[in-house]
Each structure stands twice: as structure tokens, then as C-alpha cells.
């Protein structure tokens, strides 16, 4: 999960570098095609089937992931990288709620104070004086879209956790780009496609590689521990995002951003801390590999 956090932060930085030259949906489309080709090659090499036992669930996971990524890239392009990454890190709190609702993974007694901490952290990220300047909507919109992306990411994580009970990890990863490609194609046509330069093609491959590695490590982590706990390593993305924003974009960190970030990180750590119950402890054990889905499954 820590490696997943690092590669997702790198992916976001790459997308921000391309902003204004290659439309976000085109970035997602290229990323999806390259990732799908890689995963098909990997599955064939390992003798695994690309056909899932529950295709509807994986299509849902892919759609949730696509719209979450779309919100994330939009948010990254319109505010400092550190702020966009901080908003994305609220998703473990959302994950705990959805996992309790759909997977019966109880969030524990510390969830309520964790939720309040996360809410206070987000409030600190709201630009001061936006309303007086008459630009409240344009200033708050990236925050709202960033939070929507975090909620959609949480829903996607819960579906990954559920799918890991019957599907192979690599099959789950494959169906994310397979579902995202047609959605991103429509989005690219709406935005207006652009022809990347050779340098931009290099960045697109870089983004695809970082996203693929992040997705592989994410799926592997979520397949082995409950969804609410697996995302505890993701506050590391805050550190990676802040460093990349400072190094690549010379983005300063305000006191409000630091305070909001501290509150959000504390909320995530608090939400997943404590000893798991007996049922949760049993779910934390790595699942037995079992036979891969057969071609006719």
C-alpha cells in the first residue's frame, strides 16, 4: 500500500505536467490502453484467464475507478498538487463507512472522531476570502470535485475487496482499463483529442507505468487486509505529493494546508487504528490462492 501511494502521487504529478496540452480524458485513454495491453500479456504469461466469475462487479469497479480518476485529474489541474492529494486521502474515511455498509467490516468506535477530524481538515483547505472576492464557486469547485473523487475511490476500493474473494488479483486489475477505455474514448471525443508530441508521449507512457504499478500494489494490498485498514498507508501520498509539488511546480505550503493535512492524516490513522475483531482478524489473513478463474467462468 505504501508503494501504491508513491506511484499514484507520481502519476498525479505527471498528469499535472501535461495539463493544458493533452486533455485529461485522453491521458486516461492512453493510460488505459497501455495498461490493458500489459495486463493481457501478464495474464497470458502466467496462464490466467481474463474472464471473471462476476463480470458485473468488475465493470462497476472499473466505472467507479474511471470517474474517480477523472475527478482526481481535474482536481489536480486546478489547485496545488499537495491540496489535491490531501483531498484524495479522505477516501479511507469513506471506505470505512462503505465497507461497514456493504462488507460488514465494522469501522470501530474511533470512526466518529476520525470523521470529525477529516471534516475539520477539509474545512481548513477551503480558500480564505473566496466569497468576498466573488470567486467562491471557482475556488470551492476543485475541493468539491476532489472530495467526490475520494468518495468514488472508496467505493472502488470496497468493490476490489469484495471481488478479491472470487477473482484473481491480475484479473481485477485488467478490468479497470477495459472498462475505462470506452468511457475515456467518449470523454476524449467530447473534450477534443490532441496529437501528443514525442516528449508528451514519453510522459503518457510514464503516467501509465506509474498508474499500473500503483494499481497492482493497491489490489495486492486490498486482497490481503480489510478495506478500511489497507488504506492506512495512503497518508504517505500526502508527503510524496507535497514534495513533488514543491520540487516540480514550486508550490509553497501554507499554514492552513499544513494544518488541514495534519488533521486529515490524523483522521485516517485514527479511523484504522485499534485491534481488529476476531472476524476482521480472520479476514486479514492472506486468502488462499485457489485455482484461477476458468475460461468459462
N, C-alpha and C positions, 0 to 999 in steps of 0.2 A: 504493500500500500504506500510506503514511503517513496519507492521508485516510481510508482504510478503518479504520485503528487508531483515529483520533479518533472517528469516528461510532459504532464499536462500543462505545467507552468511554462515550459519551453515552447510547447505548441501555441499557447496563447500569445507569447511574445512574438513568435513568427507570424501569426495572423495579424498582429498589430503592425508589424513592419510592412506588410503587404496592403494595409488598408489604404483605400483611395486609388489603388492601381488595379487590383484584382478583386471583384465583388466577393463578399463573404460566402454566398451560396456556391460560387464557382470554386472557391477554396475547399469547401466541404465536399463538392462533387469530385474534384481531383483526388482529394484525400480518400474518399470512399472507394473510387475505382482502384487506386493503388493498393489500399488495404484489403479489398476483396480479392484481388489477384494474388496477393501474398498469402492470404489465409487459405485460398483454394489450393495453392501449391503446398502449403504446410500440411493441410488435411490429407492431401493425396500422398505426400511423402510418408506420413505416419499411418496410412491405411485407415483413416477415419472417414465416416460418412458426413456429408454436408447436410443431410436431411435430418431435421429434428423430430423428436417424438411429439412435441407440442409447437407446431409452427406458428399458431396464432399468438402464443405468448412471446415468441421471439420477434415477430413482426411488431407487436406492441412495444417491446423493449427497444427495437430499432427506431420506431417513430418517436418515442419519448426521448431517446438519446439524440436524435436528429434535431428536434426542436429545442432541446436543452443546449446543444452545441450552437445552434443558430442564435439563441438568446445570449449565450456567453460571448460569441464573437462580436455581436452587435454592441454588447455592453463594454467589451474591451476596447472597441474602436472609438468610444465616445467618452471615456473617462480614464484616469490614470490606471495603469496595469495593476498596481497594488490594491486599489479600491475595488476593481472588477473581480480580482482573485478573492478578496475578503468576502464579497457578497456571495461568491460561489461556495465559500466554506461554510455558509449557513446550512447547506444541504444535509449534514449529519443530524441536525435537529429535526428537519423534515423527515429524514429517513427513519428516525426513531419512532415518529408518530405513525408513518405509513407501515413500518414493519410490525408495530404493535397491532395495527388495524387488520392488515392482510395476512401476516405470518405468525401472529400470536407471540411475537418476541417482545416481552414487556420492557419498556424503557427504564423502569425503576423510579424510586422516589426522588431522585435528583433531577428529573427531567424538567419539572416546573421552574425551579430556579435557573436551570440552564437556558430554558426558553426565554425567561425574562432578561438574562444576561445578553443573549443573542439579540433580542429586540432593542436593548439599550445600545448595543454596539452598532446596529444598523442606523439607529437614530443619530448617532454621532457622525455617521458618514454623510448625512444629508447636508448639502452645501448651506453654509450660513448666509443669510441675507438674500437668498434667491427670490423670495416673494417680493421684497422691497424693490429689487431690480426689475421686476416684471418678467423674470425668466424662470419662474418656478417649474413650469411644465417641462421645459427643455433640460433643466438641471436635475429634476427628480426622475425623469423618464429612464435614464440609464440605471438608476437604482432599482426601479420597479422591474425593469426587464431582467436585470441581474438576479433579483430575487426569484422571478418566475423561472429563470434558468436553473436556479438552485433547487426549486421545488420539482421541476421536471427531472433533474438529475437524481433526486431522491427517489422518485417513482421508478426511474430506470434501474437504480441500484436494487430496489426491492424485487423487481421482476428478474434481475440477474440472480439474486439469491434464491428465488423460487425456481427458476429454470435450472439452476445447478443441481437440483435434486434428480433430474431426469436426463439432462443434456450434458454432453462433453464441453469442457471449457472452450476449446477452439471452435466448436460449432456455434456457441453463443456469440463469440467474438465475430465470427464470419457474418452472422445475420444482422449485425449492426450496419455495416456498409451496404449489404444487399438491400436493406430497407431504406437506407438513407439516399442511395443513388437516385431512384426515381423522384423522390421528394426534392433533392438538391437540383435535379435537372429542371424541374418546373420552376424552382426558385431562381436558377440561373437565367432562364428564358425571360422571367419577369424583370429581373434586375438589369439584364442586358449583358451578354457574355463579352469578355475581353480576351485578346490574344496575348498571353504572357511572354515576356522577353526571356532569353536564356537564363538570366540571373533570377528572374521570378520563378521560372520552372525549378531552379535549384531550391528556392525557398519552399515551393509547394511540395517537393519531394521531402524536404527536411521536416515540414509540418506533418506530412503523412507518416513519416517514420516515427516522429515523437508521439503522435497520437496513437499509432499502432502499439508501440511499446507501453504507453500508459494504459491502453485498453487491456492488453494481455496481463499486465501486473494487477490491474484493478479486478479483472474477472477471477484471476487466481486467488486473490485475497478474499473476495466476497464468497467464493466457493468453500472457504475453509472456516470462516467465523461468521457469527450473526451480523446482519447488515448494519445494525446500529453501532456495533463495536469495530467493525472492519474499517470504518471511515475515520477512526481516531487519528490515523497517521496523516490525514489530509491537511491539518493546520500547517504542516511543513510547506505546503504550496504557498502559504502566505509569505513565508520567508523567501522562498525561491522567487515568487512574483515581485516582491519588493526589491530584491537585489537586481533582478533583470530590468525592472522599470527604472531603477537608478542608473544602472550601467548602460543600457541600450537607449533609453529615452530621456535621461537626465531628469527624472521625475522626483521632486522633493517629497518628503513625508511630513505632513503637518501633525501638530499635536492631536487634533481631532481624529485623524486617520490612525495614529498610533494607539490612542485610547480606544477607538472603536474596534481596531484589530485585536487589542488585548482582551476586550470583552467578548468578542466572537470566539477567539481561540479558547478562552476560559470556559465559555459555554459548551463548546464542542468536547473539550476534555471532561467537563463535569457530566455532560449527558451520557457519556460512555464509560465513566469510571464506576468503581464498585465491583463486587464479586458477582459473577453470573449465578443464576439459579441453577438447580440441577438439570432442568430441561435445556436451558441455554448452554450449560457446560457440555451437555451431550451433543448439541448442535455445533459447538466449536470444534469438535474433533474432525479431522480431515475426512471427507467422505471416501468410502471405498471406491476404487477406480471403476470396477464393474465393466461389463462389455460396452463398447461404443455403440451408439445407435446403428441399427442395421439399415441398409439402403431402403428397405421397405417400411421402416418405422414411421 
